[in-house]
Amino acid sequence: MPQTTYLELSEDAGSAHKFYEVTVDGNEMTIRYGRIGDGGQSKTTSYADEAKAQADAQKKIGEKVRKGYAPAVQGQRAARSVTRRQIQSQRSTAKMAPVLWKYRSGAPAFGIFINDDVCMVGNEKGTITVLKHDATVERQFQLPDGVKCIVADDQWIYAGCDDGNVYDLTGKVPRLAYAIASDIDIYWLDIHDGVLGVSDDKGGVCAIDHEDEFLWRKKSKGQSGWMVRCDATAVHHGHSKGVTSYDWRTGAERWHQPTPGAVLFGWQERDMLYAGMSSNSVLSFGKDGSKGVTYRCDATIFSNATSPDGRYVFAGDYHSSVYCFDAAGNRLWKLGTGCGSAYSMQYHDEKLYIVTTDGSLACIDASEEAVRAAEQGVVPEYVDVKAPRAMESVAPSAAVEEISDPADGVVLECVEQGGRLRIRVVTSGYHQDWQVQFPKNVREPGARYVVTGIRESARGGFYRTHGEIRRLV
């Protein structure tokens, strides 16, 4: 008969709100773990006999108990709260935008990421679809909960989810990168050089380092706000009382600018911030706190973006319209999306990509020629893209391939330090005392891993892995 041990770790003032369950059934041991209230992830291991399965199970239970886990009754503690943006989307009265293609993801979508190679959309069902620029569906990831946002940090791509976790999408399989505090209802995330910035439903903002530990956490001057943007020096937070910039190391306030209305979304370029406002406008600020240009719209703004260096400024309102301005604040055009209001947007190579209330990822031709034609009522016949039914989504996993020869890879080792599992480099030629940013759900004490390579963070002091992860046996 299967024997199950269920443990929980929940700290009122800390980041932990997790469960760990071990089940032994004959010569098989199944471990299930995750955030309290969620289904979690599971891994089954087979042994030579039941005695060995029981011995390893007791070892793993002991390790968790020493870290503060305790026996609990499943279901007594509630899952973390989740807030979703609610837009009563109305049809735009403007002429239709020149949409080239639409992909219908199946649920309202917040997450968007566009680069030279791919277009990505993440929806409230936790599905992330990766498409080529010609709208060909390439692959899908299935995360445990709704996708809040998809953000890039150099070559790494991360998705923040309603389960409080941030997943690294850079490899073939999503890996757990960060676990946010259980009492933080995430509104938005951004990341720079491994430092994660988080805004929450109460107007709070925090910075979390590469090892998933708070650098600082504080309540802002206002209430809830979606805008959080990170760069090499600061975490910039937009909320109901304005925009505040904090030092990324200490959380010390660098500057604050009040705004006429609440900040609902935000974008950044190298030297500028752009705040989408409830007061029917986008406001720009220099990263030194100086006031910039006001871009006036006709309704509340729920998303905004710019072309590189702010040459063009784009905005999406709750009436399903999108706008384009020049850098000086002159409105160049306003057009309807035809697929709901834009929850988020990104400009790339003369095209504006939006994700919307009806779950669409739409590609809009933002070239001058296409826009002028659209203003005359001439738009292309768009391609309506649907996901292939046979496509299998890839879920987060703690499983890794095992190899016996490291070949040209870099060897890492998992060690226990101060009650936490850390990763250090074994291969010569690297700082042996530096930590390595590494997926949380893969680490096992004493295990050695081989990665394609590691890179020093821009700020120095730790390494970041890239490429595939395999276990050395």
Secondary structure, DSSP 8 states (H G I E B T S, - for coil): --EEEEEEEE-SSSS-EEEEEEEEETTEEEEEEEETTS--EEEEEE-SSHHHHHHHHHHHHHHHHHTT-EE--TTSS---------------SS-B--EEEEEE-SS-EEEEEE-SS-EEEEETTSEEEEE-TTS-EEEEEE-SS-EEEEEEETTEEEEEETTSEEEE-SSSS-EEEEE--TT--EEEEEEETTEEEEEETTSEEEEE-TTS-EEEEEE-SSS----EEE-SSEEEEEETTEEEEEETTT--EEEEEE-SS-EEEEEE-SSEEEEEETTSEEEEEETTS-EEEEEE-SS-EEEEEESGGGSEEEEEETTSEEEEEETTS-EEEEEE-SS--EEEEEEETTEEEEEETTSEEEEEE-SHHHHHHHHTT-----EEE---TT---B------EEES--TTSEEEEEEEETTEEEEEE-STTS-TTSEEE--TTT--TT-EEEEEEEEE-TTSSEEEEEEEEEEE-
